[in-house]
Amino acid sequence: MGQSIDKKKVVVVGIDGGEITVLKRMIDKGLMPNLGSIMARGHVMDIDTYVSGYGQGWASFMTGKSPEKHGVFYWNLYTRLVTSETLKEKLLWEFLGEKGIKSCVINMSYTYPPKPLNGYMISGMGSGLSASKDMKVTYPEELMEEIKREAGNYIIACEYKEGDVNDHVKLVNDLIRMTEYRTKACLHIMEKYSPEFALIVFRGADLIQHCFWNLLEPVFEPSEINKPLQKAIEAYYQELDLGIGRIFDKYGNSINMVVSDHGFGPVKAIVYLNNYLEQCGFLVKQHEADSKKKVNIIRACKNALKFIYRKFLKNIAVFRKLNKLRTKIIGIDLPIEKNKTIAYSNTLFGVSINKQSPIQQNLEETKKNVIKCLQELKDPATNEKVITKVYLKEDSYAKDLKDAPEIMFEVNEKYLVTYEMPLGNNDVFKYMDKEETAFFTGSHRQSGIFIVDGNGLEISEMKKDLNITDVFATILSLFGIKAPNDVDGHPISKTQVH
């Protein structure tokens, strides 16, 4: 990939959670003709989005590096959320900007708060951060007012909330509107400023697949009550396809790419890890009555503080800064007896050792016992292992995670392991009901998609075993830029652009 593009541009559409089986199903139904045409013309490849283990795919896409280098092991970092200030590595558009190449970056996860770049940005939240109207999400800051004037309203994020079918239909309709506005915003920036590199990420598919996976499975016939929701979901994919077509058509002679940060599949069961640790003798729960009282007090305090902030304080700069700080922290207070608990899970990817416990054993011996317990966790219905790999904090893979738990793990993709502790529930496994519509009926899979297409683009000697860091290196190569030696990705092939 030695030649640079002469008067050509690179446009990337990210489909957060883009799952090839779902997308092909929508194409076969005639709902996504633009994507179908791109796949028929271009090159379609699977990519490994975890690189060398669990990691946040978009973080590896932006940096070209694996998680042990960029430090983002999961979608949050134990007690911290991932923001633009978490990633210390140089990002893709920063390399481009140094060569005078202008970029447009829209809704890429973990770009909030936005940082200056040679170009234009509407930052994305990523997991855990909640959007609020007072957020400054654009660079330059005045870009948002321009977007609102020229392209209409802009929805920063939509969040799933428990509700009935009507609430779910409303959520999907909100996702459709969000997708429409993001497309308009991208087209406006491309039209007015003509950046050489344009990147937009659509997140709706990820949320829909988490919440409503059963409605996407071909063998599942939805009930009459869920049919309006299924139609709304299909309308979302139509809107997504319309946006893809309009964005790729804007320049006419661009190199076009579609990339996902992971795939998707069904959740067989939710696994309540703290309940399992209790069974193994490592954890002692609080009495249920005490837990309920504590939860109600915390909830009431949070609601009161939110009301006071939105009503009286959000227009005062110092309180906006404090609120921004608040959004960077996940404070999880588990209903456990801390002086009796040896180990507990406080995150989706690990177990912490309670060093303050008066009954604490030798630390190394404790870790060995907890690891043995995790390795023995099996689905009683199938005897399948739930935990597939265990890391220690001191392993090289996790060396940059200074506040990580002592023990981290990877999970069989069929299962969702959670630290949540539902009151009055001691079950370890909650098997998913096909009729159920709820968050986490679907979960992430390691294999993502990569599609590349463009006028004058010839690909030969295709690299095998692609991973998401290779997309980073490929984009730099298309602009005639060699990726630094410490980058893990490599161009996907010896590509010529005519």
C-alpha positions in Angstrom: 0.0 0.0 0.0 2.6 2.6 -1.0 0.7 5.1 -3.1 -1.2 8.0 -1.7 -4.7 9.0 -2.9 -4.6 11.8 -5.5 -7.8 13.9 -5.1 -9.6 11.0 -3.5 -10.9 10.7 0.0 -11.6 8.0 2.5 -15.0 7.7 4.1 -15.6 5.2 7.0 -19.0 4.2 8.4 -18.8 2.5 11.7 -21.7 0.2 12.7 -21.4 -0.2 16.5 -22.0 -3.9 17.1 -22.5 -4.6 13.4 -23.3 -8.3 13.1 -22.9 -9.7 9.6 -25.7 -12.3 10.0 -28.2 -9.6 11.0 -27.1 -7.3 8.2 -27.3 -10.0 5.6 -30.8 -10.9 6.8 -31.9 -7.3 6.4 -30.3 -7.2 2.9 -32.2 -10.4 2.0 -35.4 -8.8 3.1 -34.7 -5.9 0.7 -34.3 -3.4 3.6 -30.7 -2.5 3.1 -30.0 -2.3 -0.7 -27.2 0.2 -0.4 -25.2 -2.0 2.0 -26.0 -5.0 -0.2 -24.6 -3.2 -3.3 -21.4 -2.2 -1.4 -20.9 -5.8 -0.2 -21.5 -7.2 -3.8 -18.9 -4.7 -5.2 -16.3 -4.6 -2.5 -14.3 -6.8 -0.3 -16.0 -8.3 2.8 -13.9 -9.6 5.6 -14.3 -10.8 9.2 -12.0 -9.0 11.7 -10.9 -9.9 15.2 -12.1 -7.0 17.3 -10.5 -8.1 20.6 -6.9 -8.3 19.2 -5.1 -10.3 21.9 -7.8 -10.6 24.4 -10.8 -8.6 25.7 -10.5 -5.0 24.7 -12.6 -2.1 23.5 -12.7 -2.4 19.7 -13.0 1.3 19.0 -10.0 2.1 21.2 -7.9 -0.3 19.1 -9.4 1.2 15.9 -8.5 4.7 17.0 -4.9 3.9 18.2 -3.9 0.9 16.0 -2.8 -0.8 19.2 -3.9 -3.7 21.4 -5.3 -3.2 24.9 -2.1 -3.9 26.7 -0.7 -0.8 25.0 -3.7 1.6 25.1 -4.8 0.3 28.5 -8.6 0.0 27.8 -9.2 -3.5 28.8 -13.0 -3.3 28.8 -15.9 -0.9 28.2 -15.2 0.7 31.5 -12.1 0.5 33.7 -13.3 -0.8 36.9 -14.0 2.4 38.8 -13.5 4.7 35.9 -15.4 5.4 32.7 -13.4 5.6 29.5 -13.3 9.2 28.1 -11.1 11.0 25.6 -8.8 11.7 28.5 -8.3 8.0 29.2 -6.6 7.2 25.9 -3.0 8.6 25.9 -2.0 7.2 22.6 -2.0 9.3 19.4 -5.3 8.8 17.5 -5.9 8.1 13.8 -7.0 11.6 12.9 -4.0 13.2 14.8 -1.6 11.3 12.5 -3.6 12.5 9.5 -3.7 16.1 10.8 0.1 16.2 11.1 0.2 15.6 7.3 -2.3 18.4 6.7 -5.2 16.0 6.1 -8.5 17.3 7.5 -10.9 15.0 9.3 -14.6 14.8 10.2 -15.2 12.5 13.2 -18.8 12.0 14.3 -20.0 9.9 17.3 -16.9 7.8 17.8 -17.0 6.3 21.3 -14.7 7.8 23.9 -14.1 11.1 22.2 -15.9 13.1 24.9 -15.0 15.7 25.9 -13.8 16.7 22.4 -10.2 17.6 21.8 -8.9 19.9 19.1 -8.1 18.3 15.8 -7.4 19.4 12.2 -11.0 19.2 11.3 -14.4 18.8 12.9 -15.8 16.6 15.6 -19.1 15.7 17.2 -17.9 13.5 20.1 -19.5 10.2 21.1 -20.2 9.1 24.7 -19.2 5.5 24.8 -20.6 3.2 27.6 -21.7 4.5 30.9 -21.7 8.2 30.2 -25.1 9.8 30.2 -25.9 12.7 27.9 -27.1 16.0 29.2 -28.2 19.1 27.4 -25.3 21.2 28.8 -22.6 19.0 27.3 -20.3 20.6 24.8 -19.8 17.8 22.4 -18.4 19.5 19.3 -15.0 20.9 18.1 -15.0 23.7 17.3 -17.6 24.4 20.0 -19.7 26.6 17.7 -20.1 23.7 15.3 -23.2 22.4 17.2 -25.2 25.6 16.6 -24.3 25.4 12.9 -25.4 21.8 12.7 -28.7 22.6 14.4 -29.3 25.4 11.9 -28.3 23.5 8.8 -29.2 19.9 9.6 -31.8 20.0 12.3 -31.7 18.8 15.8 -29.0 16.5 17.0 -29.6 13.7 19.5 -26.5 12.9 21.5 -27.7 9.5 22.8 -30.7 7.2 23.5 -30.7 5.0 26.5 -32.7 1.8 27.1 -35.2 2.0 30.0 -37.5 -0.7 31.3 -41.0 -0.4 29.9 -43.8 -1.9 27.9 -43.9 -2.5 24.1 -45.0 1.1 23.5 -41.9 2.4 25.3 -39.7 0.1 23.3 -41.2 1.2 20.0 -40.6 4.8 21.1 -37.0 4.0 21.8 -36.5 2.5 18.3 -38.2 5.5 16.7 -35.9 7.8 18.7 -32.9 5.8 17.3 -34.3 6.3 13.8 -34.4 10.0 14.4 -31.0 10.0 15.9 -29.6 8.2 12.9 -31.3 10.6 10.5 -29.9 13.7 12.3 -26.4 12.2 12.4 -26.5 11.5 8.7 -27.6 15.1 8.0 -24.8 16.4 10.3 -22.2 14.3 8.4 -23.4 15.4 5.0 -23.4 19.0 6.0 -19.8 18.9 7.2 -18.7 16.9 4.0 -20.5 19.4 1.8 -19.3 22.6 3.5 -15.7 21.7 4.6 -14.9 18.7 2.3 -12.6 16.8 4.8 -10.3 14.2 3.2 -11.2 11.7 5.9 -14.8 11.3 7.1 -15.8 8.9 9.9 -19.2 8.5 11.4 -20.4 5.8 13.8 -24.0 4.7 14.2 -24.8 3.1 17.5 -28.4 2.1 17.2 -27.8 -1.5 16.1 -25.8 -2.2 19.3 -28.7 -1.0 21.5 -31.3 -2.9 19.5 -29.4 -6.1 19.5 -28.8 -5.9 23.2 -32.4 -5.3 23.9 -34.4 -7.2 21.2 -32.1 -9.9 19.9 -35.0 -12.5 19.9 -36.9 -10.3 17.4 -33.9 -10.5 15.1 -33.6 -14.3 15.0 -35.2 -15.9 11.9 -36.6 -18.9 13.8 -38.5 -16.7 16.3 -42.0 -15.6 15.4 -42.9 -12.5 17.5 -46.2 -12.4 19.3 -48.9 -10.0 18.0 -48.0 -7.5 20.7 -44.4 -7.4 19.6 -45.0 -7.1 15.9 -45.1 -3.2 15.9 -41.7 -3.3 17.6 -40.3 -5.7 15.0 -41.5 -3.3 12.3 -39.9 -0.4 14.0 -36.6 -2.3 14.2 -36.8 -3.1 10.5 -37.5 0.6 9.8 -34.3 1.4 11.8 -32.2 -0.7 9.5 -33.8 0.9 6.5 -32.8 4.4 7.9 -29.3 3.1 8.6 -29.0 1.9 5.1 -30.3 5.2 3.7 -27.6 7.0 5.7 -24.9 4.7 4.5 -25.9 5.2 0.8 -26.1 9.0 1.1 -22.8 9.4 2.9 -20.9 7.1 0.5 -22.4 8.8 -2.5 -21.5 12.3 -1.3 -17.9 12.4 -2.7 -18.5 10.0 -5.6 -14.9 8.9 -5.9 -14.0 8.1 -2.3 -12.6 4.9 -0.8 -15.5 3.6 1.3 -15.3 1.4 4.4 -17.7 -0.2 6.8 -16.3 -1.4 10.1 -17.8 -2.8 13.3 -16.2 -2.9 16.7 -17.6 -6.4 17.5 -20.3 -8.8 16.4 -23.4 -10.0 18.3 -25.2 -13.1 19.4 -27.8 -14.4 21.8 -27.4 -14.5 25.6 -28.1 -18.0 26.9 -28.1 -16.9 30.6 -27.1 -14.1 32.9 -24.6 -15.2 35.5 -24.7 -13.5 38.9 -21.1 -13.8 39.9 -21.4 -12.4 43.4 -24.0 -15.1 44.2 -21.6 -17.7 43.0 -18.8 -16.2 45.1 -21.1 -16.4 48.1 -21.7 -20.1 47.4 -17.9 -20.6 47.2 -17.6 -18.9 50.6 -15.8 -15.8 49.6 -18.6 -13.3 50.0 -21.2 -12.5 52.7 -24.3 -10.5 51.8 -26.0 -7.9 54.0 -29.4 -8.7 55.4 -32.0 -8.0 52.7 -33.9 -5.4 54.9 -30.7 -3.4 55.4 -29.9 -3.5 51.7 -33.3 -2.3 50.6 -33.2 0.6 53.1 -29.7 1.6 51.9 -30.6 1.4 48.2 -33.7 3.5 48.8 -31.7 6.2 50.6 -29.0 6.3 47.9 -31.7 6.5 45.1 -33.5 9.3 46.9 -30.3 11.3 47.4 -29.3 10.8 43.7 -32.6 12.0 42.4 -32.6 15.0 44.7 -29.1 16.0 43.6 -30.0 15.6 39.9 -33.1 17.8 40.4 -31.1 20.5 42.1 -28.3 20.5 39.5 -30.7 20.7 36.5 -33.0 23.3 38.2 -30.4 25.6 39.7 -26.8 24.8 39.2 -26.2 23.7 35.5 -25.7 27.3 34.3 -22.8 27.9 36.8 -19.4 27.0 35.4 -18.0 25.4 38.6 -20.9 23.1 39.0 -20.7 22.1 35.3 -17.1 21.1 35.9 -18.1 19.1 39.0 -20.9 17.4 37.0 -18.4 16.5 34.2 -16.1 14.9 36.9 -19.1 13.0 38.3 -19.7 11.4 34.9 -16.2 10.0 34.8 -16.7 7.9 37.9 -18.8 4.8 38.5 -19.5 4.4 42.2 -20.8 1.0 42.9 -21.6 0.1 46.6 -22.4 -3.6 46.9 -24.8 -4.8 49.6 -22.1 -7.0 51.2 -20.6 -7.3 54.7 -17.2 -5.8 54.1 -15.6 -7.2 57.3 -16.7 -10.7 56.4 -16.2 -10.8 52.6 -12.9 -12.1 51.2 -13.5 -11.5 47.5 -16.3 -9.8 45.4 -17.0 -8.6 41.9 -17.4 -4.9 41.3 -17.1 -4.9 37.6 -18.1 -6.9 34.5 -14.6 -8.4 34.0 -13.0 -9.1 37.3 -12.9 -10.0 41.0 -11.4 -7.9 43.7 -9.8 -9.1 46.9 -10.9 -7.4 50.1 -7.6 -6.7 51.7 -9.3 -5.1 54.7 -11.1 -8.2 55.7 -10.0 -9.4 59.2 -10.4 -13.0 58.0 -8.1 -12.4 55.0 -5.8 -15.3 54.3 -2.5 -15.1 52.5 -3.1 -12.9 49.5 -1.4 -15.2 46.9 -3.3 -18.2 48.4 -6.6 -16.3 48.3 -6.1 -15.4 44.6 -5.3 -19.0 43.7 -8.5 -20.2 45.5 -10.6 -17.5 43.8 -9.2 -18.5 40.4 -9.9 -22.1 41.0 -13.5 -21.2 41.9 -13.9 -19.2 38.7 -12.4 -22.0 36.5 -14.9 -24.4 38.0 -18.0 -22.2 37.2 -20.0 -24.3 34.8 -23.6 -24.1 33.4 -25.4 -26.9 35.2 -27.6 -27.5 32.2 -24.8 -28.2 29.7 -21.6 -28.5 31.9 -20.1 -25.7 29.7 -17.4 -23.5 31.3 -18.5 -19.9 31.8 -15.0 -18.4 32.4 -12.7 -19.1 29.5 -9.5 -17.3 30.6 -8.2 -15.7 33.8 -5.6 -12.9 34.1 -3.9 -11.5 37.1 -3.4 -7.8 37.5 0.3 -8.2 37.4 0.2 -9.9 34.0 1.7 -7.8 31.2 -1.6 -7.7 29.5 -3.1 -5.6 32.3 0.0 -3.6 33.4 -1.5 -0.3 32.4 -4.7 -0.9 34.4 -3.5 0.6 37.7 -6.9 0.5 39.4 -8.0 -2.8 37.9 -9.2 -5.7 40.2 -6.6 -8.3 41.2 -8.2 -11.0 39.0 -9.7 -10.4 35.5 -11.3 -12.9 33.2 -12.8 -13.6 29.7 -16.2 -15.1 29.4 -17.8 -17.7 27.1 -19.7 -15.5 24.6 -23.0 -17.3 25.3 -23.1 -15.9 28.9 -23.4 -12.5 30.4 -21.5 -12.3 33.7 -22.7 -9.5 35.9 -21.7 -8.1 39.4 -25.3 -7.0 40.0 -26.9 -8.4 43.1 -30.8 -8.5 42.8 -32.3 -8.4 46.3 -33.8 -11.6 47.4 -32.3 -13.6 44.6 -29.5 -16.2 45.3 -29.6 -17.8 41.9 -26.3 -18.0 39.9 -27.9 -18.6 36.5 -30.9 -16.8 35.0 -31.8 -18.4 31.7 -33.2 -16.1 29.0 -36.8 -16.6 27.9 -37.3 -16.4 24.2 -40.4 -14.4 24.8 -38.6 -11.9 27.0 -37.8 -8.4 25.7 -35.1 -6.9 28.0 -31.7 -5.4 28.0 -29.0 -8.0 27.4 -31.0 -10.6 25.5 -28.1 -10.2 23.1 -24.4 -9.7 23.8 -21.1 -9.0 22.0 -19.1 -11.5 19.9 -15.4 -11.3 19.0 -15.8 -11.3 15.2 -16.6 -8.0 13.6 -17.0 -7.0 9.9 -14.8 -4.9 7.5 -15.9 -3.9 4.1 -13.9 -1.8 1.7 -15.0 -0.5 -1.7 -14.0 2.4 -4.0 -13.3 3.6 -7.5 -9.9 2.6 -8.7 -9.1 0.4 -5.6 -7.4 -2.9 -6.3 -6.6 -5.3 -3.5 -4.1 -8.1 -3.9 -2.2 -10.4 -1.5 -4.8 -10.0 1.2 -3.5 -10.2 4.7 -4.9 -13.2 6.7 -6.3 -13.1 10.2 -7.4 -9.4 10.1 -7.9 -7.5 13.3 -9.4 -4.1 14.0 -5.9 -2.5 14.4 -5.3 -3.3 10.7 -8.0 -0.9 9.7 -6.0 1.9 11.4 -2.9 1.0 9.5 -4.8 0.6 6.2 -6.3 4.1 6.4 -2.9 5.7 7.1 -1.4 3.7 4.2 -4.2 5.0 1.8 -3.0 8.5 2.6 0.7 7.5 2.0 1.5 7.5 5.8 3.5 4.6 7.3 2.2 3.5 10.7 4.7 3.8 13.5 6.7 0.7 14.6 4.8 0.5 17.9 1.5 0.1 16.2 0.1 -3.4 16.1 -1.9 -3.1 12.9 -0.7 -3.6 9.3 -2.3 -2.6 6.0 -4.7 -5.3 4.9 -3.0 -5.8 1.5 -0.7 -4.4 -1.1 -3.3 -2.1 -2.5 -3.0 0.2 -5.5 -5.2 3.2 -6.0 -5.5 4.4 -9.6 
